[in-house]
């Protein structure tokens, strides 16, 4: 098989695996997630030079009292640092939160 074809197959497999893992975490958060109050801690451009990748981070206490700073996977426009928001997070993946 051509090396280029193998690289494309590998790329597609990695992308599909990432998509499936992301969906599994989202479904787990919806079904088993824990709701709590959080505060928007920062809004950061985590992209590389010439690339924009805006992430919204929140701080909250987990169910076991651990202070977590996690990224919002579903931010909405208008969020500001210091703003209180209601979130849901998966107990296994505490660094990834969703707005409720």
Biopython code that builds the backbone (N, CA, C, O; Angstrom):
import numpy as np
from Bio.PDB.StructureBuilder import StructureBuilder

atoms = [
    (1, "UNK", "N", (0.841, -1.183, 0.000)),
    (1, "UNK", "CA", (0.000, 0.000, 0.000)),
    (1, "UNK", "C", (0.888, 1.249, 0.000)),
    (1, "UNK", "O", (1.975, 1.247, 0.579)),
    (2, "UNK", "N", (0.431, 2.278, -0.633)),
    (2, "UNK", "CA", (1.157, 3.539, -0.725)),
    (2, "UNK", "C", (1.306, 4.169, 0.660)),
    (2, "UNK", "O", (0.368, 4.156, 1.457)),
    (3, "UNK", "N", (2.475, 4.714, 0.938)),
    (3, "UNK", "CA", (2.752, 5.342, 2.236)),
    (3, "UNK", "C", (1.791, 6.498, 2.521)),
    (3, "UNK", "O", (1.372, 6.683, 3.664)),
    (4, "UNK", "N", (1.441, 7.270, 1.503)),
    (4, "UNK", "CA", (0.499, 8.381, 1.656)),
    (4, "UNK", "C", (-0.884, 7.900, 2.084)),
    (4, "UNK", "O", (-1.539, 8.527, 2.916)),
    (5, "UNK", "N", (-1.316, 6.792, 1.511)),
    (5, "UNK", "CA", (-2.618, 6.218, 1.868)),
    (5, "UNK", "C", (-2.597, 5.759, 3.328)),
    (5, "UNK", "O", (-3.551, 5.993, 4.071)),
    (6, "UNK", "N", (-1.519, 5.115, 3.727)),
    (6, "UNK", "CA", (-1.393, 4.663, 5.118)),
    (6, "UNK", "C", (-1.428, 5.839, 6.094)),
    (6, "UNK", "O", (-2.038, 5.749, 7.159)),
    (7, "UNK", "N", (-0.777, 6.933, 5.731)),
    (7, "UNK", "CA", (-0.790, 8.117, 6.590)),
    (7, "UNK", "C", (-2.204, 8.681, 6.712)),
    (7, "UNK", "O", (-2.616, 9.087, 7.799)),
    (8, "UNK", "N", (-2.951, 8.708, 5.606)),
    (8, "UNK", "CA", (-4.334, 9.195, 5.650)),
    (8, "UNK", "C", (-5.205, 8.279, 6.501)),
    (8, "UNK", "O", (-6.034, 8.759, 7.274)),
    (9, "UNK", "N", (-5.031, 6.989, 6.369)),
    (9, "UNK", "CA", (-5.804, 6.028, 7.162)),
    (9, "UNK", "C", (-5.492, 6.220, 8.648)),
    (9, "UNK", "O", (-6.400, 6.212, 9.479)),
    (10, "UNK", "N", (-4.218, 6.393, 8.980)),
    (10, "UNK", "CA", (-3.821, 6.622, 10.372)),
    (10, "UNK", "C", (-4.415, 7.932, 10.890)),
    (10, "UNK", "O", (-4.911, 7.987, 12.016)),
    (11, "UNK", "N", (-4.367, 8.971, 10.082)),
    (11, "UNK", "CA", (-4.927, 10.268, 10.476)),
    (11, "UNK", "C", (-6.423, 10.151, 10.750)),
    (11, "UNK", "O", (-6.912, 10.651, 11.763)),
    (12, "UNK", "N", (-7.144, 9.496, 9.855)),
    (12, "UNK", "CA", (-8.589, 9.330, 10.021)),
    (12, "UNK", "C", (-8.888, 8.508, 11.273)),
    (12, "UNK", "O", (-9.829, 8.818, 12.003)),
    (13, "UNK", "N", (-8.101, 7.471, 11.528)),
    (13, "UNK", "CA", (-8.307, 6.641, 12.721)),
    (13, "UNK", "C", (-8.094, 7.448, 14.002)),
    (13, "UNK", "O", (-8.865, 7.316, 14.953)),
    (14, "UNK", "N", (-7.066, 8.273, 14.030)),
    (14, "UNK", "CA", (-6.794, 9.110, 15.210)),
    (14, "UNK", "C", (-7.920, 10.119, 15.413)),
    (14, "UNK", "O", (-8.375, 10.317, 16.539)),
    (15, "UNK", "N", (-8.371, 10.753, 14.346)),
    (15, "UNK", "CA", (-9.465, 11.720, 14.451)),
    (15, "UNK", "C", (-10.746, 11.038, 14.929)),
    (15, "UNK", "O", (-11.459, 11.591, 15.767)),
    (16, "UNK", "N", (-11.045, 9.865, 14.419)),
    (16, "UNK", "CA", (-12.245, 9.134, 14.828)),
    (16, "UNK", "C", (-12.155, 8.750, 16.302)),
    (16, "UNK", "O", (-13.138, 8.866, 17.032)),
    (17, "UNK", "N", (-10.992, 8.297, 16.740)),
    (17, "UNK", "CA", (-10.810, 7.935, 18.153)),
    (17, "UNK", "C", (-11.012, 9.158, 19.044)),
    (17, "UNK", "O", (-11.676, 9.066, 20.076)),
    (18, "UNK", "N", (-10.453, 10.291, 18.659)),
    (18, "UNK", "CA", (-10.632, 11.528, 19.429)),
    (18, "UNK", "C", (-12.095, 11.932, 19.510)),
    (18, "UNK", "O", (-12.574, 12.341, 20.567)),
    (19, "UNK", "N", (-12.796, 11.818, 18.404)),
    (19, "UNK", "CA", (-14.216, 12.147, 18.364)),
    (19, "UNK", "C", (-15.008, 11.228, 19.294)),
    (19, "UNK", "O", (-15.852, 11.694, 20.060)),
    (20, "UNK", "N", (-14.737, 9.924, 19.226)),
    (20, "UNK", "CA", (-15.463, 8.966, 20.067)),
    (20, "UNK", "C", (-15.187, 9.179, 21.551)),
    (20, "UNK", "O", (-16.097, 9.080, 22.373)),
    (21, "UNK", "N", (-13.942, 9.470, 21.893)),
    (21, "UNK", "CA", (-13.600, 9.737, 23.298)),
    (21, "UNK", "C", (-14.307, 10.993, 23.777)),
    (21, "UNK", "O", (-14.847, 11.019, 24.883)),
    (22, "UNK", "N", (-14.309, 12.030, 22.959)),
    (22, "UNK", "CA", (-14.984, 13.282, 23.314)),
    (22, "UNK", "C", (-16.478, 13.049, 23.545)),
    (22, "UNK", "O", (-17.041, 13.557, 24.514)),
    (23, "UNK", "N", (-17.115, 12.291, 22.668)),
    (23, "UNK", "CA", (-18.553, 11.992, 22.821)),
    (23, "UNK", "C", (-18.811, 11.178, 24.085)),
    (23, "UNK", "O", (-19.817, 11.382, 24.765)),
    (24, "UNK", "N", (-17.908, 10.263, 24.397)),
    (24, "UNK", "CA", (-18.058, 9.435, 25.600)),
    (24, "UNK", "C", (-17.970, 10.285, 26.860)),
    (24, "UNK", "O", (-18.752, 10.099, 27.792)),
    (25, "UNK", "N", (-17.023, 11.216, 26.893)),
    (25, "UNK", "CA", (-16.897, 12.106, 28.045)),
    (25, "UNK", "C", (-18.130, 12.989, 28.163)),
    (25, "UNK", "O", (-18.648, 13.186, 29.262)),
    (26, "UNK", "N", (-18.607, 13.526, 27.037)),
    (26, "UNK", "CA", (-19.801, 14.381, 27.058)),
    (26, "UNK", "C", (-21.009, 13.610, 27.572)),
    (26, "UNK", "O", (-21.750, 14.109, 28.418)),
    (27, "UNK", "N", (-21.210, 12.402, 27.067)),
    (27, "UNK", "CA", (-22.338, 11.585, 27.513)),
    (27, "UNK", "C", (-22.201, 11.245, 28.998)),
    (27, "UNK", "O", (-23.180, 11.302, 29.741)),
    (28, "UNK", "N", (-21.005, 10.896, 29.423)),
    (28, "UNK", "CA", (-20.766, 10.592, 30.835)),
    (28, "UNK", "C", (-21.033, 11.791, 31.722)),
    (28, "UNK", "O", (-21.572, 11.644, 32.819)),
    (29, "UNK", "N", (-20.663, 12.975, 31.260)),
    (29, "UNK", "CA", (-20.909, 14.192, 32.024)),
    (29, "UNK", "C", (-22.397, 14.447, 32.143)),
    (29, "UNK", "O", (-22.882, 14.811, 33.214)),
    (30, "UNK", "N", (-23.127, 14.261, 31.055)),
    (30, "UNK", "CA", (-24.576, 14.463, 31.089)),
    (30, "UNK", "C", (-25.256, 13.480, 32.028)),
    (30, "UNK", "O", (-26.186, 13.851, 32.745)),
    (31, "UNK", "N", (-24.798, 12.217, 32.035)),
    (31, "UNK", "CA", (-25.444, 11.178, 32.834)),
    (31, "UNK", "C", (-24.944, 11.120, 34.283)),
    (31, "UNK", "O", (-25.742, 10.927, 35.200)),
    (32, "UNK", "N", (-23.640, 11.284, 34.495)),
    (32, "UNK", "CA", (-23.043, 11.108, 35.812)),
    (32, "UNK", "C", (-22.441, 12.387, 36.380)),
    (32, "UNK", "O", (-21.867, 12.376, 37.469)),
    (33, "UNK", "N", (-22.569, 13.478, 35.652)),
    (33, "UNK", "CA", (-21.908, 14.713, 36.042)),
    (33, "UNK", "C", (-22.415, 15.291, 37.349)),
    (33, "UNK", "O", (-23.534, 15.021, 37.786)),
    (34, "UNK", "N", (-21.568, 16.083, 37.949)),
    (34, "UNK", "CA", (-21.871, 16.746, 39.207)),
    (34, "UNK", "C", (-22.024, 18.234, 38.929)),
    (34, "UNK", "O", (-21.146, 18.848, 38.323)),
    (35, "UNK", "N", (-23.133, 18.814, 39.369)),
    (35, "UNK", "CA", (-23.372, 20.250, 39.186)),
    (35, "UNK", "C", (-22.814, 21.024, 40.368)),
    (35, "UNK", "O", (-22.886, 20.581, 41.514)),
    (36, "UNK", "N", (-22.261, 22.182, 40.069)),
    (36, "UNK", "CA", (-21.742, 23.060, 41.114)),
    (36, "UNK", "C", (-21.618, 24.480, 40.572)),
    (36, "UNK", "O", (-21.743, 24.712, 39.370)),
    (37, "UNK", "N", (-21.372, 25.414, 41.466)),
    (37, "UNK", "CA", (-21.095, 26.796, 41.068)),
    (37, "UNK", "C", (-19.611, 26.937, 40.763)),
    (37, "UNK", "O", (-18.770, 26.303, 41.400)),
    (38, "UNK", "N", (-19.309, 27.762, 39.800)),
    (38, "UNK", "CA", (-17.925, 28.040, 39.432)),
    (38, "UNK", "C", (-17.793, 29.521, 39.127)),
    (38, "UNK", "O", (-18.787, 30.233, 38.989)),
    (39, "UNK", "N", (-16.561, 29.969, 39.025)),
    (39, "UNK", "CA", (-16.266, 31.351, 38.664)),
    (39, "UNK", "C", (-15.350, 31.331, 37.447)),
    (39, "UNK", "O", (-14.370, 30.587, 37.404)),
    (40, "UNK", "N", (-15.682, 32.155, 36.460)),
    (40, "UNK", "CA", (-14.810, 32.270, 35.290)),
    (40, "UNK", "C", (-13.486, 32.856, 35.783)),
    (40, "UNK", "O", (-13.441, 33.987, 36.267)),
    (41, "UNK", "N", (-12.412, 32.076, 35.653)),
    (41, "UNK", "CA", (-11.119, 32.520, 36.183)),
    (41, "UNK", "C", (-10.303, 33.292, 35.154)),
    (41, "UNK", "O", (-9.598, 34.240, 35.496)),
    (42, "UNK", "N", (-10.402, 32.886, 33.904)),
    (42, "UNK", "CA", (-9.642, 33.592, 32.862)),
    (42, "UNK", "C", (-10.148, 33.188, 31.490)),
    (42, "UNK", "O", (-10.752, 32.132, 31.303)),
    (43, "UNK", "N", (-9.880, 34.062, 30.547)),
    (43, "UNK", "CA", (-10.164, 33.793, 29.142)),
    (43, "UNK", "C", (-8.837, 33.974, 28.425)),
    (43, "UNK", "O", (-8.244, 35.052, 28.461)),
    (44, "UNK", "N", (-8.371, 32.905, 27.768)),
    (44, "UNK", "CA", (-7.017, 32.926, 27.214)),
    (44, "UNK", "C", (-7.008, 32.491, 25.761)),
    (44, "UNK", "O", (-7.789, 31.638, 25.340)),
    (45, "UNK", "N", (-6.098, 33.105, 25.002)),
    (45, "UNK", "CA", (-5.837, 32.674, 23.635)),
    (45, "UNK", "C", (-4.681, 31.683, 23.716)),
    (45, "UNK", "O", (-3.524, 32.079, 23.853)),
    (46, "UNK", "N", (-4.999, 30.395, 23.632)),
    (46, "UNK", "CA", (-3.989, 29.345, 23.742)),
    (46, "UNK", "C", (-3.478, 28.884, 22.386)),
    (46, "UNK", "O", (-2.834, 27.840, 22.287)),
    (47, "UNK", "N", (-3.758, 29.651, 21.345)),
    (47, "UNK", "CA", (-3.321, 29.291, 19.998)),
    (47, "UNK", "C", (-1.849, 29.590, 19.793)),
    (47, "UNK", "O", (-1.213, 30.268, 20.600)),
    (48, "UNK", "N", (-1.327, 29.072, 18.705)),
    (48, "UNK", "CA", (0.061, 29.341, 18.339)),
    (48, "UNK", "C", (0.098, 30.627, 17.514)),
    (48, "UNK", "O", (-0.945, 31.213, 17.227)),
    (49, "UNK", "N", (1.275, 31.055, 17.142)),
    (49, "UNK", "CA", (1.437, 32.279, 16.361)),
    (49, "UNK", "C", (0.588, 32.205, 15.094)),
    (49, "UNK", "O", (0.697, 31.258, 14.315)),
    (50, "UNK", "N", (-0.244, 33.201, 14.902)),
    (50, "UNK", "CA", (-1.084, 33.264, 13.722)),
    (50, "UNK", "C", (-2.363, 32.440, 13.820)),
    (50, "UNK", "O", (-3.146, 32.399, 12.871)),
    (51, "UNK", "N", (-2.577, 31.797, 14.938)),
    (51, "UNK", "CA", (-3.759, 30.952, 15.118)),
    (51, "UNK", "C", (-4.474, 31.379, 16.403)),
    (51, "UNK", "O", (-3.832, 31.575, 17.435)),
    (52, "UNK", "N", (-5.779, 31.522, 16.343)),
    (52, "UNK", "CA", (-6.554, 31.922, 17.516)),
    (52, "UNK", "C", (-7.258, 30.695, 18.082)),
    (52, "UNK", "O", (-7.919, 29.951, 17.357)),
    (53, "UNK", "N", (-7.106, 30.499, 19.369)),
    (53, "UNK", "CA", (-7.776, 29.390, 20.064)),
    (53, "UNK", "C", (-8.181, 29.904, 21.446)),
    (53, "UNK", "O", (-7.444, 29.746, 22.419)),
    (54, "UNK", "N", (-9.351, 30.517, 21.518)),
    (54, "UNK", "CA", (-9.827, 31.120, 22.762)),
    (54, "UNK", "C", (-10.421, 30.043, 23.661)),
    (54, "UNK", "O", (-11.290, 29.282, 23.234)),
    (55, "UNK", "N", (-9.956, 29.979, 24.899)),
    (55, "UNK", "CA", (-10.475, 29.056, 25.897)),
    (55, "UNK", "C", (-10.956, 29.835, 27.109)),
    (55, "UNK", "O", (-10.336, 30.815, 27.520)),
    (56, "UNK", "N", (-12.066, 29.388, 27.672)),
    (56, "UNK", "CA", (-12.623, 29.987, 28.884)),
    (56, "UNK", "C", (-12.389, 28.994, 30.020)),
    (56, "UNK", "O", (-12.777, 27.829, 29.929)),
    (57, "UNK", "N", (-11.751, 29.466, 31.090)),
    (57, "UNK", "CA", (-11.431, 28.623, 32.237)),
    (57, "UNK", "C", (-12.295, 29.010, 33.432)),
    (57, "UNK", "O", (-12.621, 30.180, 33.633)),
    (58, "UNK", "N", (-12.657, 27.997, 34.221)),
    (58, "UNK", "CA", (-13.435, 28.217, 35.436)),
    (58, "UNK", "C", (-12.732, 27.563, 36.610)),
    (58, "UNK", "O", (-12.027, 26.565, 36.456)),
    (59, "UNK", "N", (-12.934, 28.144, 37.794)),
    (59, "UNK", "CA", (-12.429, 27.564, 39.047)),
    (59, "UNK", "C", (-13.625, 27.128, 39.879)),
    (59, "UNK", "O", (-14.637, 27.823, 39.965)),
    (60, "UNK", "N", (-13.479, 25.960, 40.488)),
    (60, "UNK", "CA", (-14.543, 25.445, 41.342)),
    (60, "UNK", "C", (-13.972, 24.403, 42.301)),
    (60, "UNK", "O", (-12.851, 23.925, 42.129)),
    (61, "UNK", "N", (-14.759, 24.066, 43.302)),
    (61, "UNK", "CA", (-14.390, 23.008, 44.233)),
    (61, "UNK", "C", (-15.085, 21.728, 43.796)),
    (61, "UNK", "O", (-16.295, 21.711, 43.568)),
    (62, "UNK", "N", (-14.308, 20.655, 43.683)),
    (62, "UNK", "CA", (-14.890, 19.362, 43.326)),
    (62, "UNK", "C", (-15.632, 18.793, 44.531)),
    (62, "UNK", "O", (-15.591, 19.361, 45.623)),
    (63, "UNK", "N", (-16.311, 17.666, 44.321)),
    (63, "UNK", "CA", (-17.085, 17.056, 45.396)),
    (63, "UNK", "C", (-16.213, 16.628, 46.569)),
    (63, "UNK", "O", (-16.710, 16.485, 47.686)),
    (64, "UNK", "N", (-14.911, 16.419, 46.330)),
    (64, "UNK", "CA", (-14.008, 16.036, 47.417)),
    (64, "UNK", "C", (-13.192, 17.219, 47.958)),
    (64, "UNK", "O", (-12.215, 17.026, 48.681)),
    (65, "UNK", "N", (-13.603, 18.449, 47.600)),
    (65, "UNK", "CA", (-12.980, 19.651, 48.142)),
    (65, "UNK", "C", (-11.728, 20.118, 47.421)),
    (65, "UNK", "O", (-11.074, 21.056, 47.876)),
    (66, "UNK", "N", (-11.381, 19.490, 46.311)),
    (66, "UNK", "CA", (-10.202, 19.878, 45.541)),
    (66, "UNK", "C", (-10.521, 21.096, 44.683)),
    (66, "UNK", "O", (-11.549, 21.129, 44.006)),
    (67, "UNK", "N", (-9.643, 22.097, 44.709)),
    (67, "UNK", "CA", (-9.849, 23.268, 43.850)),
    (67, "UNK", "C", (-9.371, 22.923, 42.449)),
    (67, "UNK", "O", (-8.233, 22.497, 42.252)),
    (68, "UNK", "N", (-10.250, 23.111, 41.489)),
    (68, "UNK", "CA", (-9.991, 22.742, 40.097)),
    (68, "UNK", "C", (-10.073, 23.987, 39.225)),
    (68, "UNK", "O", (-10.951, 24.830, 39.410)),
    (69, "UNK", "N", (-9.148, 24.093, 38.270)),
    (69, "UNK", "CA", (-9.326, 25.062, 37.184)),
    (69, "UNK", "C", (-9.475, 24.226, 35.926)),
    (69, "UNK", "O", (-8.544, 23.540, 35.503)),
    (70, "UNK", "N", (-10.655, 24.296, 35.338)),
    (70, "UNK", "CA", (-10.939, 23.519, 34.146)),
    (70, "UNK", "C", (-11.387, 24.405, 33.012)),
    (70, "UNK", "O", (-11.777, 25.554, 33.214)),
    (71, "UNK", "N", (-11.327, 23.859, 31.827)),
    (71, "UNK", "CA", (-11.750, 24.584, 30.640)),
    (71, "UNK", "C", (-13.221, 24.262, 30.363)),
    (71, "UNK", "O", (-13.666, 23.129, 30.553)),
    (72, "UNK", "N", (-13.959, 25.263, 29.917)),
    (72, "UNK", "CA", (-15.357, 25.057, 29.536)),
    (72, "UNK", "C", (-15.391, 24.485, 28.124)),
    (72, "UNK", "O", (-14.774, 25.035, 27.211)),
    (73, "UNK", "N", (-16.107, 23.392, 27.948)),
    (73, "UNK", "CA", (-16.192, 22.793, 26.620)),
    (73, "UNK", "C", (-17.319, 23.405, 25.796)),
    (73, "UNK", "O", (-17.393, 23.177, 24.588)),
    (74, "UNK", "N", (-18.191, 24.176, 26.428)),
    (74, "UNK", "CA", (-19.294, 24.812, 25.693)),
    (74, "UNK", "C", (-19.477, 26.272, 26.126)),
    (74, "UNK", "O", (-20.564, 26.654, 26.559)),
    (75, "UNK", "N", (-18.416, 27.092, 26.013)),
    (75, "UNK", "CA", (-18.565, 28.491, 26.450)),
    (75, "UNK", "C", (-19.564, 29.241, 25.578)),
    (75, "UNK", "O", (-19.828, 28.862, 24.437)),
    (76, "UNK", "N", (-20.103, 30.299, 26.135)),
    (76, "UNK", "CA", (-21.022, 31.142, 25.363)),
    (76, "UNK", "C", (-20.451, 32.556, 25.333)),
    (76, "UNK", "O", (-19.668, 32.926, 26.207)),
    (77, "UNK", "N", (-20.834, 33.339, 24.343)),
    (77, "UNK", "CA", (-20.342, 34.715, 24.258)),
    (77, "UNK", "C", (-20.766, 35.525, 25.482)),
    (77, "UNK", "O", (-21.823, 35.281, 26.065)),
    (78, "UNK", "N", (-19.952, 36.467, 25.852)),
    (78, "UNK", "CA", (-20.291, 37.388, 26.928)),
    (78, "UNK", "C", (-19.789, 36.987, 28.296)),
    (78, "UNK", "O", (-19.998, 37.725, 29.258)),
    (79, "UNK", "N", (-19.135, 35.845, 28.420)),
    (79, "UNK", "CA", (-18.588, 35.460, 29.725)),
    (79, "UNK", "C", (-17.403, 36.357, 30.062)),
    (79, "UNK", "O", (-16.599, 36.697, 29.195)),
    (80, "UNK", "N", (-17.307, 36.735, 31.336)),
    (80, "UNK", "CA", (-16.241, 37.630, 31.797)),
    (80, "UNK", "C", (-15.556, 37.034, 33.021)),
    (80, "UNK", "O", (-16.210, 36.362, 33.819)),
    (81, "UNK", "N", (-14.249, 37.263, 33.189)),
    (81, "UNK", "CA", (-13.573, 36.815, 34.405)),
    (81, "UNK", "C", (-14.279, 37.359, 35.650)),
    (81, "UNK", "O", (-14.679, 38.522, 35.698)),
    (82, "UNK", "N", (-14.421, 36.497, 36.647)),
    (82, "UNK", "CA", (-15.099, 36.870, 37.884)),
    (82, "UNK", "C", (-16.589, 36.544, 37.880)),
    (82, "UNK", "O", (-17.234, 36.589, 38.928)),
    (83, "UNK", "N", (-17.136, 36.221, 36.727)),
    (83, "UNK", "CA", (-18.559, 35.910, 36.613)),
    (83, "UNK", "C", (-18.850, 34.525, 37.191)),
    (83, "UNK", "O", (-18.106, 33.574, 36.952)),
    (84, "UNK", "N", (-19.930, 34.425, 37.947)),
    (84, "UNK", "CA", (-20.366, 33.155, 38.517)),
    (84, "UNK", "C", (-21.211, 32.411, 37.480)),
    (84, "UNK", "O", (-22.085, 32.997, 36.841)),
    (85, "UNK", "N", (-20.936, 31.112, 37.325)),
    (85, "UNK", "CA", (-21.677, 30.286, 36.374)),
    (85, "UNK", "C", (-21.980, 28.930, 37.011)),
    (85, "UNK", "O", (-21.278, 28.487, 37.920)),
    (86, "UNK", "N", (-23.013, 28.294, 36.530)),
    (86, "UNK", "CA", (-23.373, 26.942, 36.974)),
    (86, "UNK", "C", (-22.774, 25.966, 35.965)),
    (86, "UNK", "O", (-22.976, 26.109, 34.759)),
    (87, "UNK", "N", (-22.033, 24.970, 36.463)),
    (87, "UNK", "CA", (-21.372, 24.005, 35.583)),
    (87, "UNK", "C", (-21.718, 22.578, 35.991)),
    (87, "UNK", "O", (-22.310, 22.317, 37.038)),
    (88, "UNK", "N", (-21.320, 21.677, 35.114)),
    (88, "UNK", "CA", (-21.412, 20.247, 35.382)),
    (88, "UNK", "C", (-20.086, 19.653, 34.931)),
    (88, "UNK", "O", (-19.587, 19.998, 33.860)),
    (89, "UNK", "N", (-19.507, 18.763, 35.737)),
    (89, "UNK", "CA", (-18.249, 18.122, 35.370)),
    (89, "UNK", "C", (-18.337, 16.627, 35.675)),
    (89, "UNK", "O", (-19.116, 16.200, 36.527)),
    (90, "UNK", "N", (-17.532, 15.846, 34.968)),
    (90, "UNK", "CA", (-17.484, 14.403, 35.179)),
    (90, "UNK", "C", (-16.491, 14.134, 36.315)),
    (90, "UNK", "O", (-15.412, 14.726, 36.333)),
    (91, "UNK", "N", (-16.831, 13.260, 37.257)),
    (91, "UNK", "CA", (-15.929, 12.990, 38.380)),
    (91, "UNK", "C", (-14.539, 12.483, 37.967)),
    (91, "UNK", "O", (-13.570, 12.705, 38.692)),
    (92, "UNK", "N", (-14.428, 11.807, 36.818)),
    (92, "UNK", "CA", (-13.132, 11.305, 36.354)),
    (92, "UNK", "C", (-12.355, 12.347, 35.555)),
    (92, "UNK", "O", (-11.125, 12.300, 35.506)),
    (93, "UNK", "N", (-13.059, 13.282, 34.931)),
    (93, "UNK", "CA", (-12.433, 14.270, 34.050)),
    (93, "UNK", "C", (-12.748, 15.662, 34.563)),
    (93, "UNK", "O", (-13.461, 16.419, 33.905)),
    (94, "UNK", "N", (-12.233, 16.002, 35.715)),
    (94, "UNK", "CA", (-12.593, 17.230, 36.417)),
    (94, "UNK", "C", (-12.142, 18.496, 35.708)),
    (94, "UNK", "O", (-12.699, 19.567, 35.952)),
    (95, "UNK", "N", (-11.151, 18.399, 34.840)),
    (95, "UNK", "CA", (-10.625, 19.591, 34.166)),
    (95, "UNK", "C", (-11.438, 20.001, 32.948)),
    (95, "UNK", "O", (-11.090, 20.963, 32.264)),
    (96, "UNK", "N", (-12.512, 19.281, 32.675)),
    (96, "UNK", "CA", (-13.364, 19.597, 31.536)),
    (96, "UNK", "C", (-14.787, 19.802, 32.070)),
    (96, "UNK", "O", (-15.444, 18.849, 32.490)),
    (97, "UNK", "N", (-15.242, 21.029, 32.049)),
    (97, "UNK", "CA", (-16.563, 21.368, 32.594)),
    (97, "UNK", "C", (-17.487, 21.849, 31.471)),
    (97, "UNK", "O", (-17.031, 22.289, 30.415)),
    (98, "UNK", "N", (-18.781, 21.755, 31.724)),
    (98, "UNK", "CA", (-19.797, 22.233, 30.782)),
    (98, "UNK", "C", (-20.728, 23.180, 31.511)),
    (98, "UNK", "O", (-21.057, 22.967, 32.678)),
    (99, "UNK", "N", (-21.152, 24.232, 30.815)),
    (99, "UNK", "CA", (-22.169, 25.108, 31.378)),
    (99, "UNK", "C", (-23.484, 24.349, 31.452)),
    (99, "UNK", "O", (-23.798, 23.549, 30.571)),
    (100, "UNK", "N", (-24.249, 24.599, 32.501)),
    (100, "UNK", "CA", (-25.554, 23.972, 32.644)),
    (100, "UNK", "C", (-26.583, 24.882, 32.012)),
    (100, "UNK", "O", (-27.772, 24.562, 32.009)),
]
sb = StructureBuilder()
sb.init_structure("model")
sb.init_model(0)
sb.init_chain("A")
sb.init_seg("    ")
for serial, (resi, resn, name, xyz) in enumerate(atoms, 1):
    if name == "N":
        sb.init_residue(resn, " ", resi, " ")
    sb.init_atom(name, np.array(xyz, "f"), 0.0, 1.0, " ", f" {name:<3s}", serial, name[0])
structure = sb.get_structure()
